[in-house]
Amino acid sequence: MPLTMWRPWASDGTHAYWFQNPVVDVAGERAAVLICYEQAIVWPILFSIADRPTVIVAIANDWWADGSTIPGIQKNCVLAGADFSARRW
């Protein structure tokens, strides 16, 4: 989560689980789920593919970035991670 949402000193802040398993079981597949900004950051992608997912689910709400390069950057980062994952394992 963005650090602006993670407020460890506040009781109503979001909790960060930096090192928990990023892969979940979905319909018999091991799915790495990357939400919005996580698709453009190396750590979530590498940490997810290290757990050997069989699919990568990339969710983003990029209406605010329509017409910019941001959606393409996110897509290319996810595709690069998927390609690395496929070659690595």
C-alpha positions as CSV (number, residue, x, y, z in Angstrom):
1,M,0.0,0.0,0.0
2,P,1.2,3.5,-0.5
3,L,3.0,4.8,2.5
4,T,0.4,7.6,2.8
5,M,-2.2,5.0,3.7
6,W,0.1,3.1,6.1
7,R,-0.1,4.9,9.4
8,P,1.3,2.5,12.0
9,W,0.7,5.0,14.8
10,A,-3.0,5.3,14.1
11,S,-5.6,2.8,15.1
12,D,-7.6,3.3,11.9
13,G,-4.6,3.1,9.5
14,T,-4.0,0.3,7.1
15,H,-1.7,-2.4,8.3
16,A,1.4,-3.3,6.2
17,Y,2.2,-6.9,5.8
18,W,5.6,-6.5,4.0
19,F,6.7,-10.2,4.1
20,Q,3.5,-12.3,4.0
21,N,2.7,-14.7,1.2
22,P,1.7,-12.6,-1.8
23,V,0.2,-15.6,-3.7
24,V,-3.3,-16.9,-3.1
25,D,-5.2,-19.9,-4.4
26,V,-8.0,-19.0,-6.9
27,A,-9.9,-21.7,-8.7
28,G,-7.0,-24.2,-8.6
29,E,-4.4,-21.6,-9.7
30,R,-1.7,-19.9,-7.7
31,A,-2.4,-16.2,-8.3
32,A,-0.2,-13.3,-7.7
33,V,-2.4,-10.2,-7.3
34,L,-0.9,-6.9,-8.1
35,I,-3.1,-3.9,-7.4
36,C,-2.5,-0.6,-9.3
37,Y,0.8,1.0,-8.2
38,E,2.2,-2.4,-7.2
39,Q,2.5,-3.1,-11.0
40,A,5.1,-0.4,-11.4
41,I,7.3,-1.2,-8.3
42,V,9.9,-4.0,-8.5
43,W,9.5,-5.3,-5.0
44,P,5.9,-6.5,-5.2
45,I,6.5,-8.2,-8.6
46,L,9.7,-10.0,-7.5
47,F,8.3,-11.0,-4.2
48,S,5.2,-12.4,-5.8
49,I,7.0,-14.4,-8.6
50,A,9.4,-15.8,-6.0
51,D,6.4,-17.7,-4.7
52,R,5.9,-19.3,-8.1
53,P,2.4,-18.2,-9.2
54,T,0.7,-19.8,-12.2
55,V,-1.2,-16.6,-13.0
56,I,-0.7,-12.9,-12.4
57,V,-3.8,-10.9,-11.8
58,A,-3.1,-7.2,-12.4
59,I,-5.9,-4.8,-11.3
60,A,-5.9,-1.1,-11.8
61,N,-8.3,1.8,-11.9
62,D,-6.5,4.1,-14.3
63,W,-9.3,6.4,-15.3
64,W,-7.4,9.3,-13.9
65,A,-4.4,8.5,-16.1
66,D,-6.3,8.1,-19.4
67,G,-4.2,9.4,-22.2
68,S,-1.0,9.2,-20.3
69,T,1.8,6.6,-20.4
70,I,1.0,5.3,-16.9
71,P,-1.3,2.4,-18.0
72,G,1.3,1.3,-20.5
73,I,4.1,1.4,-18.0
74,Q,2.1,-0.7,-15.6
75,K,1.2,-3.3,-18.3
76,N,4.9,-3.5,-19.5
77,C,6.1,-4.0,-15.9
78,V,3.6,-6.8,-15.3
79,L,4.5,-8.5,-18.6
80,A,8.2,-8.3,-17.8
81,G,7.6,-9.9,-14.4
82,A,5.5,-12.6,-16.0
83,D,8.2,-13.2,-18.7
84,F,10.8,-13.4,-16.0
85,S,8.7,-15.7,-13.9
86,A,8.1,-18.1,-16.8
87,R,11.8,-18.2,-17.7
88,R,13.0,-18.5,-14.2
89,W,11.0,-21.5,-13.1
